């Protein structure tokens, strides 16, 4: 069985983008200390633990998940095809 590269990468992008957004919003709403979450600013340009940063994290997380998911699905299809 092969994975749809487009479908899998979109699913990963949406999931990671929403995860970064929801986690940032959760920290802002409930006032948790964001020292660990703030380390994402080293990875995602423009990200901060703020409402603006939540939307920037949403975009970066989507792009990150999209690329990572595409690479994973492509590799999976390559390796799954060679085992037959």
Buried (B, 14 or more C-beta within 10 A) or exposed (E): EEBEBEEBBBBBBBBBBBBBBEBBBEBBEEEEEBEEBBEBBEEBEEBBBBEEBBBBBBBBBBBBBBEBBBEBBBEBBEEEEEEE
